[in-house]
Amino acid sequence: MPKAASQTNRAWRNARASLLGTLGIAIFAASLAACGNMIPNATVASASSIAPAAGEATIVFVQPTKPYLIHVLDAKGQLVGQLYTKSHTAIHVPPGPVRLYCFVQGLQADRLDGNVEAGKVYFASASYFNEFSCVALNPRSNDNRWALKDQWVRGTPNLALDSQKLPEATRVLGDPMVYMRRADARVDGMDAPHRAERTIQPNDGLTVP
């Protein structure tokens, strides 16, 4: 195939993918609006530091790409964090085994597992590219994501849950097991490499983020 024709085909494919992605987001937003039960954004801007905290581990979730409202649940189904558009948020957990669930309402749910140590900061990224995923962010991450960690955190606002907005978000959330079961079925069915992407190891934590 001539070079010019090849470039034209590539440009057409890229344009088509972009259009389909835009249409998908529009349809997704319209379907949620029609349902009338969107989980509200309960976040506020936070000036809190993501520095290590004594006696607990900190897991920083960052959304560097699509403008979604991402919800984070703990292993008991409690809403412990949200990401709204491009942003990051810090979630504090006890040291030891950890399990967190992430989902976008109307799309897939995902799950992180692992072990964390007190006084360390861990990172995870939540994003949508062909499908929603929430993966651990560490030196083993694919696509050079670890090298982009500082840029993503510095370039996005830090959000926290507003205690006055949280009760309504929890009420609309309803039964968290709906999302947790969805994530369990998805992750438990994955092969070893994909499950490893969703696993936090104790030595992944930083004492100086």
RAGINOR-V284967 format. One record per pair of residues at least 24 apart in sequence whose C-alpha atoms are under 10 Angstrom apart, sorted by sequence separation. I is the first residue (numbers start at 1). J is the second residue. If there is no record, write none. Layout:
i=I j=J
i=I j=J
This chain:
i=62 j=86
i=63 j=87
i=64 j=88
i=74 j=98
i=75 j=99
i=76 j=100
i=77 j=101
i=93 j=117
i=94 j=118
i=95 j=119
i=102 j=126
i=104 j=128
i=107 j=131
i=108 j=132
i=109 j=133
i=110 j=134
i=111 j=135
i=112 j=136
i=125 j=149
i=62 j=87
i=63 j=88
i=74 j=99
i=75 j=100
i=76 j=101
i=93 j=118
i=95 j=120
i=107 j=132
i=108 j=133
i=109 j=134
i=110 j=135
i=111 j=136
i=124 j=149
i=61 j=87
i=62 j=88
i=63 j=89
i=73 j=99
i=74 j=100
i=75 j=101
i=92 j=118
i=123 j=149
i=61 j=88
i=62 j=89
i=73 j=100
i=74 j=101
i=125 j=152
i=41 j=69
i=60 j=88
i=61 j=89
i=62 j=90
i=72 j=100
i=73 j=101
i=74 j=102
i=104 j=132
i=40 j=69
i=41 j=70
i=42 j=71
i=60 j=89
i=61 j=90
i=72 j=101
i=73 j=102
i=92 j=121
i=103 j=132
i=104 j=133
i=39 j=69
i=41 j=71
i=59 j=89
i=60 j=90
i=61 j=91
i=71 j=101
i=72 j=102
i=73 j=103
i=91 j=121
i=102 j=132
i=103 j=133
i=123 j=153
i=39 j=70
i=58 j=89
i=59 j=90
i=60 j=91
i=71 j=102
i=72 j=103
i=90 j=121
i=91 j=122
i=102 j=133
i=103 j=134
i=39 j=71
i=58 j=90
i=59 j=91
i=60 j=92
i=70 j=102
i=71 j=103
i=72 j=104
i=90 j=122
i=102 j=134
i=57 j=90
i=58 j=91
i=59 j=92
i=70 j=103
i=71 j=104
i=90 j=123
i=101 j=134
i=102 j=135
i=57 j=91
i=58 j=92
i=59 j=93
i=69 j=103
i=70 j=104
i=71 j=105
i=100 j=134
i=57 j=92
i=58 j=93
i=68 j=103
i=69 j=104
i=70 j=105
i=88 j=123
i=56 j=92
i=57 j=93
i=58 j=94
i=68 j=104
i=69 j=105
i=75 j=111
i=88 j=124
i=55 j=92
i=56 j=93
i=57 j=94
i=58 j=95
i=68 j=105
i=72 j=109
i=74 j=111
i=88 j=125
i=43 j=81
i=44 j=82
i=55 j=93
i=56 j=94
i=57 j=95
i=71 j=109
i=72 j=110
i=73 j=111
i=74 j=112
i=75 j=113
i=88 j=126
i=29 j=68
i=42 j=81
i=43 j=82
i=50 j=89
i=51 j=90
i=53 j=92
i=55 j=94
i=56 j=95
i=57 j=96
i=70 j=109
i=72 j=111
i=42 j=82
i=43 j=83
i=44 j=84
i=50 j=90
i=52 j=92
i=55 j=95
i=56 j=96
i=86 j=126
i=25 j=66
i=41 j=82
i=42 j=83
i=43 j=84
i=48 j=89
i=49 j=90
i=50 j=91
i=57 j=98
i=61 j=102
i=86 j=127
i=25 j=67
i=40 j=82
i=41 j=83
i=42 j=84
i=45 j=87
i=48 j=90
i=50 j=92
i=25 j=68
i=41 j=84
i=46 j=89
i=83 j=126
i=45 j=89
i=46 j=90
i=43 j=89
i=141 j=196
i=142 j=197
i=70 j=126
i=140 j=196
i=141 j=197
i=59 j=116
i=70 j=127
i=140 j=197
i=141 j=198
i=57 j=115
i=58 j=116
i=68 j=126
i=57 j=116
i=58 j=117
i=68 j=127
i=135 j=194
i=138 j=197
i=150 j=209
i=56 j=116
i=57 j=117
i=58 j=118
i=65 j=125
i=66 j=126
i=67 j=127
i=68 j=128
i=135 j=195
i=136 j=196
i=137 j=197
i=149 j=209
i=56 j=117
i=57 j=118
i=58 j=119
i=59 j=120
i=60 j=121
i=61 j=122
i=62 j=123
i=63 j=124
i=64 j=125
i=65 j=126
i=66 j=127
i=67 j=128
i=135 j=196
i=136 j=197
i=137 j=198
i=138 j=199
i=55 j=117
i=56 j=118
i=57 j=119
i=58 j=120
i=59 j=121
i=60 j=122
i=61 j=123
i=62 j=124
i=63 j=125
i=64 j=126
i=65 j=127
i=66 j=128
i=70 j=132
i=72 j=134
i=135 j=197
i=136 j=198
i=137 j=199
i=138 j=200
i=55 j=118
i=56 j=119
i=57 j=120
i=58 j=121
i=59 j=122
i=60 j=123
i=61 j=124
i=62 j=125
i=63 j=126
i=64 j=127
i=65 j=128
i=66 j=129
i=134 j=197
i=135 j=198
i=136 j=199
i=137 j=200
i=138 j=201
i=54 j=118
i=55 j=119
i=56 j=120
i=57 j=121
i=58 j=122
i=59 j=123
i=60 j=124
i=61 j=125
i=62 j=126
i=63 j=127
i=64 j=128
i=65 j=129
i=70 j=134
i=88 j=152
i=89 j=153
i=134 j=198
i=135 j=199
i=136 j=200
i=140 j=204
i=39 j=104
i=53 j=118
i=54 j=119
i=55 j=120
i=56 j=121
i=57 j=122
i=58 j=123
i=59 j=124
i=60 j=125
i=61 j=126
i=62 j=127
i=63 j=128
i=87 j=152
i=88 j=153
i=133 j=198
i=135 j=200
i=136 j=201
i=138 j=203
i=139 j=204
i=39 j=105
i=52 j=118
i=53 j=119
i=54 j=120
i=86 j=152
i=87 j=153
i=88 j=154
i=138 j=204
i=38 j=105
i=52 j=119
i=53 j=120
i=86 j=153
i=87 j=154
i=88 j=155
i=89 j=156
i=137 j=204
i=138 j=205
i=37 j=105
i=38 j=106
i=51 j=119
i=52 j=120
i=53 j=121
i=87 j=155
i=88 j=156
i=89 j=157
i=90 j=158
i=105 j=173
i=111 j=179
i=136 j=204
i=138 j=206
i=51 j=120
i=52 j=121
i=86 j=155
i=87 j=156
i=88 j=157
i=89 j=158
i=90 j=159
i=91 j=160
i=109 j=178
i=110 j=179
i=111 j=180
i=50 j=120
i=51 j=121
i=52 j=122
i=86 j=156
i=87 j=157
i=88 j=158
i=89 j=159
i=90 j=160
i=109 j=179
i=110 j=180
i=50 j=121
i=63 j=134
i=85 j=156
i=86 j=157
i=87 j=158
i=88 j=159
i=89 j=160
i=108 j=179
i=109 j=180
i=110 j=181
i=111 j=182
i=112 j=183
i=50 j=122
i=62 j=134
i=85 j=157
i=86 j=158
i=87 j=159
i=88 j=160
i=89 j=161
i=107 j=179
i=109 j=181
i=110 j=182
i=111 j=183
i=32 j=105
i=61 j=134
i=84 j=157
i=106 j=179
i=109 j=182
i=110 j=183
i=111 j=184
i=124 j=197
i=32 j=106
i=61 j=135
i=83 j=157
i=105 j=179
i=108 j=182
i=109 j=183
i=110 j=184
i=111 j=185
i=124 j=198
i=31 j=106
i=61 j=136
i=62 j=137
i=83 j=158
i=84 j=159
i=101 j=176
i=104 j=179
i=108 j=183
i=109 j=184
i=110 j=185
i=111 j=186
i=112 j=187
i=124 j=199
i=29 j=105
i=60 j=136
i=61 j=137
i=83 j=159
i=103 j=179
i=109 j=185
i=110 j=186
i=111 j=187
i=124 j=200
i=28 j=105
i=29 j=106
i=59 j=136
i=60 j=137
i=82 j=159
i=83 j=160
i=102 j=179
i=103 j=180
i=109 j=186
i=110 j=187
i=111 j=188
i=123 j=200
i=28 j=106
i=81 j=159
i=82 j=160
i=83 j=161
i=101 j=179
i=102 j=180
i=108 j=186
i=109 j=187
i=122 j=200
i=28 j=107
i=81 j=160
i=82 j=161
i=101 j=180
i=103 j=182
i=122 j=201
i=80 j=160
i=81 j=161
i=100 j=180
i=101 j=181
i=103 j=183
i=122 j=202
i=80 j=161
i=81 j=162
i=101 j=182
i=102 j=183
i=122 j=203
i=123 j=204
i=79 j=161
i=101 j=183
i=113 j=195
i=114 j=196
i=120 j=202
i=122 j=204
i=123 j=205
i=101 j=184
i=112 j=195
i=113 j=196
i=120 j=203
i=121 j=204
i=122 j=205
i=123 j=206
i=64 j=148
i=111 j=195
i=112 j=196
i=113 j=197
i=114 j=198
i=115 j=199
i=116 j=200
i=117 j=201
i=118 j=202
i=120 j=204
i=121 j=205
i=122 j=206
i=64 j=149
i=81 j=166
i=112 j=197
i=113 j=198
i=114 j=199
i=115 j=200
i=116 j=201
i=117 j=202
i=120 j=205
i=121 j=206
i=122 j=207
i=80 j=166
i=112 j=198
i=113 j=199
i=114 j=200
i=115 j=201
i=116 j=202
i=117 j=203
i=119 j=205
i=120 j=206
i=121 j=207
i=123 j=209
i=62 j=149
i=64 j=151
i=65 j=152
i=79 j=166
i=111 j=198
i=112 j=199
i=113 j=200
i=114 j=201
i=115 j=202
i=116 j=203
i=117 j=204
i=118 j=205
i=119 j=206
i=120 j=207
i=121 j=208
i=122 j=209
i=64 j=152
i=79 j=167
i=110 j=198
i=111 j=199
i=112 j=200
i=113 j=201
i=114 j=202
i=115 j=203
i=116 j=204
i=117 j=205
i=119 j=207
i=120 j=208
i=121 j=209
i=63 j=152
i=64 j=153
i=115 j=204
i=116 j=205
i=117 j=206
i=118 j=207
i=119 j=208
i=120 j=209
i=62 j=152
i=63 j=153
i=79 j=169
i=115 j=205
i=62 j=153
i=64 j=155
i=79 j=170
i=61 j=153
i=64 j=156
i=78 j=170
i=60 j=153
i=63 j=156
i=77 j=170
i=62 j=156
i=79 j=173
i=62 j=157
i=78 j=173
i=62 j=158
i=61 j=158
i=79 j=176
i=60 j=158
i=77 j=175
i=78 j=176
i=77 j=176
i=76 j=176
i=77 j=177
i=99 j=199
i=76 j=177
i=77 j=178
i=98 j=199
i=99 j=200
i=71 j=173
i=74 j=176
i=75 j=177
i=77 j=179
i=98 j=200
i=50 j=153
i=73 j=176
i=77 j=180
i=97 j=200
i=76 j=180
i=97 j=201
i=75 j=180
i=97 j=202
i=73 j=179
i=74 j=180
i=96 j=202
i=73 j=180
i=95 j=202
i=21 j=129
i=50 j=158
i=21 j=130
i=49 j=158
i=47 j=157
i=48 j=158
i=46 j=157
i=47 j=158
i=48 j=159
i=45 j=157
i=46 j=158
i=47 j=159
i=48 j=160
i=17 j=130
i=44 j=157
i=45 j=158
i=46 j=159
i=47 j=160
i=44 j=158
i=45 j=159
i=46 j=160
i=43 j=158
i=44 j=159
i=45 j=160
i=46 j=161
i=43 j=159
i=44 j=160
i=45 j=161
i=46 j=162
i=42 j=159
i=43 j=160
i=44 j=161
i=45 j=162
i=42 j=160
i=43 j=161
i=44 j=162
i=42 j=161
i=43 j=162
i=44 j=163
i=41 j=161
i=42 j=162
i=43 j=163
i=41 j=162
i=42 j=163
i=43 j=164
i=44 j=165
i=42 j=164
i=43 j=165
i=42 j=165
i=43 j=166
i=41 j=165
i=42 j=166
i=40 j=165
i=41 j=166
i=42 j=167
i=40 j=166
i=42 j=168
i=41 j=168
i=42 j=169
i=40 j=168
i=41 j=169
i=42 j=170
i=39 j=168
i=40 j=169
i=39 j=169
i=40 j=170
i=38 j=169
i=39 j=170
i=40 j=171
i=39 j=171
i=40 j=172
i=39 j=172
i=40 j=173
i=38 j=172
i=39 j=173
i=37 j=172
i=38 j=173
i=39 j=174
i=37 j=173
i=37 j=174
i=59 j=200
i=59 j=205
i=58 j=205
i=57 j=205
i=58 j=206
i=60 j=209
i=52 j=205
i=52 j=206
i=53 j=207
i=51 j=206
i=52 j=207
i=51 j=207
i=52 j=208
i=51 j=208
i=52 j=209
i=50 j=208
i=51 j=209
i=50 j=209
